[in-house]
């Protein structure tokens, strides 16, 4: 791959949609069961960044020109944090200077080690970040064992086609009739009013710092099997059961006074993976779109909610309406003001974001007992923290790792307090666990309730 590389419309959207107080960035927290040598971590990180060049780049935004990825000129540095006093606020990434991702090594007082991986959404999506982290773990394992790192199977040249989604001119023309159906969704998006989840109002001056407030619910392997059986019996997916539980948890938390207008809706923003088998060697990047699901209060309270979500998602997949959002961005880029004008209205775009990243690290490093090993250490837990847009105060991400399914709710500390975050988690877990057999209805295990500011 040769820099410079113009940003795709989605990448420019991720760049423009962020604000000083809410840069569009996301995190993964990887927890290891013991200390890690700083030098080995730094060396593995440097090699992983070399294999995923967009993460080590910066963005050139010269006036009158499409923003471009260019070489940053300096390699990403490993940031070491003394975790004995908790996790401090994390500075936002500087897109103009780069890099567009970084790793923070958190040395905890309990002897465990966290790798906190921070990514700007302009550089990659959640699955792209996992590809980078998978390479990092494999390289770190080899480094700690004194072995040669695994071969680099990535193809940087494939990044040139990352915004085409496999569409040639003929496929594009054939998709247009189906996309006309997508206009119905655009009209609904513009007509309805997504409600905000803001149980409390906390004054916070604009700041390019992340205070990571989150709470996780964990379901073990037996629970996951039971949930999948329940989903199959209901004719839906586990993903749709979880989306219904999240909508219900939001409805349970919002005061009745929220619904002041007939067009008020709870709106979920759901990323859609647009990767094809041919993209499997593509380094970390964005190959993703977005769909939005609106539900009125009566819809959320209906027992038919999972089925209605299933029907809508099947329609979206059948007609290829995941492309509608991408086409909208491409059209907006060619209009006066471009994508910056499209996102200039900083009103609420969605009540919450929900993404399920599926089973992770299934082919990474060495697995013993279902866990990835790096040298003598085991990767015992993974938590994803999805990005928060201003006005969208809740983002929930799910991963399945080492037999457990973890749902992590990240909330905006400037709009939602820690107690409400825990209440949302409990309401979500309760609704999802309601789908389990009666003998398996013990509360889902909560993982480290909340991290906010300087608390661990």
N, C-alpha and C positions, 0 to 999 in steps of 0.2 A: 504494500500500500504506500502511496506517495501523498504526503500532505502538500498543500491544503486540501481539505475535504469539506464541501458545503454541507451544512446541516439540512436534514430532511424537514418537511413541514412539521412532523410530530416533534422532532428534536427542538425546533425553534419554538414550538408551543410550550414545551417544558421549560425552555429558557425564559420566555416572555411572561409565563403565567406566575412565576415566582415574584415575591416582593421582598423588601428588606427584612421585614419581620417574619416572612414565611417563604424562604427559598425552597424550591421544589427538590428536596433531598430526602433520601431514605437510608435506612441502616439495617445491618444484620449484626446480631450479637452472637458470637460463637464462644461457648464456655468449655474450657479444657480442665481436666481433673488434677492439674498440677502446674508448676511453673514451667515456662518456656524460655529458652536462651534467647536473649534479645538479638544477638548477632545472627542466629539462624533464622529468626523471624524476619529480620530486615533483609537478609539475602534472598529468602524465599519470596518476599513481597516484591523485591526489585525484579526478579525473574518473571513473576506473574504479571507485573505491570508491562514488562517488555512484550509479553505475549498478547496483551490486550491494549493496543496503542491508544484508543480513544479515551481510556481512563487516565492516561498519563498526559493527555493533551491539554491545551487551553483553547478558548474560543475568541476568535478575532471578530469584532463587531464594528468594523469601519463603516461610516455613514454611506448609504447608497449601495450597499453590497450585501448579498445574502451572508449571514454569519457563517464562519468557517472554523472547522477544527484545524489547529496548527500545532506544531511541536512546541511544548512548553519551555524547552531549554534547560530544565532542571528536573531531575528524577524525583519521584515522590519520596518523602522522608517518613520513617516510622515514628509515630508520636507515642511516647511512653507516659502513662498516667499512673500515679500512685493511688491505688484504689482503697487504701486504708481509711480515707476520709470520704469515701463515696465518689460518685461520678459527677464531675463539674459540668457546667454548661459547655457545649461543644461549638466552637466557631464554625460558621458556614464556610463552604468552599468558595474560593475566589475564581470565578470562571474566566476572568480576563488574564489571570496569571497562571492558573492551573496548579496542580493537577485537578482532575474532575472526580477523583476518588482518593481516599486515604484510609490507612489502617491505624487504629489506636490500640496499643497494648496496655490493658488494664491489669495491673498486678494487685490482686485482692488480698485482704488481710486474712482470709480463711485458707490461703494457699492455692486457691483456684486461680485460673487466668482467663480473662475475657479478651477476645479480639473483637473490637467494635469497628465494623467496616462501614464507611460513610461514602455515599454515591450521589452525584448530581444526576437527576433524571434526564437531563439533556444528553448525557453520555451513554446511559444504558437503562434498561428496564430491570425488573426483579429477576427474571430468568438469566439475563445477561450477567448480572452481578453474581448469581450462583455459579455460572460457568467460570468466572474469574476466581471465586472462592474455592471451587473444586480444584482448579489448577494450583492455587496457593497451598491448599492442604496436601496435595500430592507432592509438590516440590518440597514443602517443609518436612514431610515424612522422609523423603529421600535424603535431605540435608542432615536431619538429625540421626539418620542411620549410617551416614557416610557413604551413601550410594549416589549413583548418577541420577539426576532428575529425569523423570519420564519425558519421552519425546514430545515436542510441540506439534500437535496435530491441527492447530488453527491455520486458517487461510486469510491473512490480512487483506488480500486483494478482493475477497468476497464482500468486504465492507462497502465497496463502491455500489453494490446493488441492494443495499439494505433497505432503501426506501421504495423499492419497486414491488415487493410482496409477490413476486412471481408473475406479475401482470405484463403481458405484451399488449400491443395495440388491439389484437383481435379479442383477447380475453377481457380487456377493458371495455370494448364495445358490447360484448355479450353480457357484461355485468350491469350495464346501464338500466335496462328495464327493471331488474330487481332493486336497484338503488332507488328507483322512484318510490318503492314502498318505504324506503328509509326516510323519505321526506315526511311521512306521517309521524315518525319518531322525532324528527327535527321540529315539526310544528308543536308536538306535545311538549318537547323540551322548552320551547319558547313560551308556550301558553301557560304551563303550570308554574307554580311557585314553590320551590323546594324549601322546606322549613329548616331552620338552623337549630342545631343541638347546642344550646348555650344555657345550661342550668344556672350558672352564675356568670357575672361579668367581672373580670379581673383586669384592672388597668395595667397595661404593660407598654412601655415606650418601644417604638420600632428598634429592633436589634437583630444583628446578623448572628444570633446565637441560638442553638437548639437546647431547650430544656426537655429532656426525654421523659415524658410522663406516659407510663404504659402499665398494663396489667394483662396477665395471660391465664387462660384456662387450658388445661391439658387433659386429654382423653387417652387412656392406655389402649393397648392392642385389642383387648377383648371388647372394649367399648366401640372401637372403630369398626370391628367386624359386625357388631350388633347394629351400629348406625347404618352401615352399608346394606345390611339385610332389610332394615326398616325402610331405607330409601327405595330399594328394589321393589319391596311390597307395595309401596305407595306410587310406583311408576315414575319416580323422580331420581335425581342424583343426590349424593351426599352434599355436594356444593349447593344445590338448591334448598336442601333442608337447612343448611347453615345460613344461607341468605335470608330465608324466612325467619329463622331464630333471631338474626340481627335486626331485621325490620321490627319484629315483635319487641325486642329489648329496647329499641329506640322509642317505640310507641309507649311502652311501659314507663319510660323515664320522662318523656315530655309532659308538661302540664297541659290540662285540657284547654287552657287559654291560648295555646299555640295555634289551634285550628280556628283562626279568625276569618278565613276567606274560603270560599267554595273551591278555589283552585289550589289550595295548599296541599302539598304532597310530601311524603317521605321519599327522597330520591337516593338510590344507590348508584354510585359510579363503579363500574366493573371493568377492569382491564381484560382485554382479549389477546391471547398469544396468537400472532400471525406467522409464526415460523413454519417452514416447510421442511421435509426431510433433507432437501438440498442445502439447508442453512446450518446443518449440524456442526460444520467446521468454522462457522463464523465467530470471530472473537466477540467479546462483550459489546453489545450495542442495543439499540431500541428496535425491536421488531414486534410492535404491540399497537393495539388500538384501544378504543374505549366505547362501552355502551352504557346507557342510563336506563334504570328501571324505576318508574314512578308508581307509588301506591297511595291511595287515599286511606284515611283511618279505618273505614269499613272494610277495605280490602285486607288490611293488615290483621284485623280481628277475625277474618273469615278462615274457616278450616281448609278452604280450597286454596290458600295462599301458595303453598309449595307447588301445587299443580299448575297454578296460573304462571308462576315463575318459570316452570319447566316449559310450558307451551310457548311463552315469549322467547325464551332462550333457543328453543328448537327452531322457531321462525327466523330468528336472527342468524343462526348457523346455516339453515337451509338456503336462505336468500343471500348469504354473504354480506349481511348488513354491518358486520364488523368494519367493513371498508367505508361506511358512510361518514364516520368521524374523520377519517383520513382524507377523504375527498373534500369534506368541508374545510379542512385546514389548507389543503392544496389550493382550493378556490380562493380562500381568504388571503392567501399569500400574494395572489395576483391582483387584488383589489387595492385601492388607495388606503394607506395606513397599514396594510398587511395584517399579519397575525397579531402584532402588537395592538392594533385597533380592536380586533376580535376579543382579546382578553382584557382590554382596557377597563371594561366594566367589572369592578372587583366584587360584585354581588355574589351571593352563594350560588355555586354551580351544582352542588350536590350536598345532601345532608351528611352522607358518609361514603367512604370508599371501602370496597371489599374485594380482596384478591386471594385466591387459593393457588399457591405455587406448587402444590402436589408433593409427591415423594422426592426427596432431595438427597444428593450425594450417594446415589445408588451404585455408582461406578468409580468412586473416588478412593484413592489410596488403598489401605487394607482394612477390611471389615472383620471385626471379631465381636461376637455377641451383638451384631447389628450396629455397632458404633465405628466411626472412622477413627483410625489411629494415626498419630503423627509421632514417630519415634516411640518413646515409652508412654506417651500421654494419649488419653481418649477424649474425643470430642463428645461431651455428654449432653449438650443441649444447644439448640439453635432457635433463636427468636428473630423474626422479621419485624421491622418497624416501618410501615408503609408511609409514603409522603403525605403531608398535610397541606392543603391549599387554604389560603385565608378564606374564612367563611365555611369551610368544611372541617369541623372540629373533631371528627372521629374517622380513623382509618383502621380497618381490621385486616390482618394478613394471617394466612394459615400455611403451615408446613407440616409434612409428615416425615419424621426422622426417627430412626432406631425404634420403630414400632409405636411411637406416640404421635398423636395429632395435636398440635399446639395452635391455638388461636390467640394472637396477640393484638390487643386493642391499644392503639396509640391515640391519645387525646391532646388537644391544644390547651396548654396551661393558661393561656390568656382568655379562654372561654369556658373551660370545664375544670372543675376542681378534682382533687384526687379521690374524694369520697364518691363523687358521681362516676368516675372512671371505674371504680370497684363495683359500684351498683350496676353499671352497664354490663360488666363482665359476668356478674352473678346472674343477672336477668337472661343474658344470652345463654350461659351454660345451663341454666334451669330449663329454658325452653328447648334446647337441643337434647338435653338428657331426658326430657319428657318422652322422647321417641324411643328410649331404651326399654327393654323388658323390666318389669317391676322389681326383679331381684337385683338390678344393676343401677338403681337410682340414687346411690350415694353421691354427694357433691363431687364434681370434677375437681381434680387437684389444681389449686391455684399456685402459680409459680411467681414468687417474689412480687407481691402485689403491685407496687408502684415505684418507679424511679423518677424523681423530679428534682431539678436543681442539684443540690449537693448531697442528696440522700441516696443510699445504696439500695 
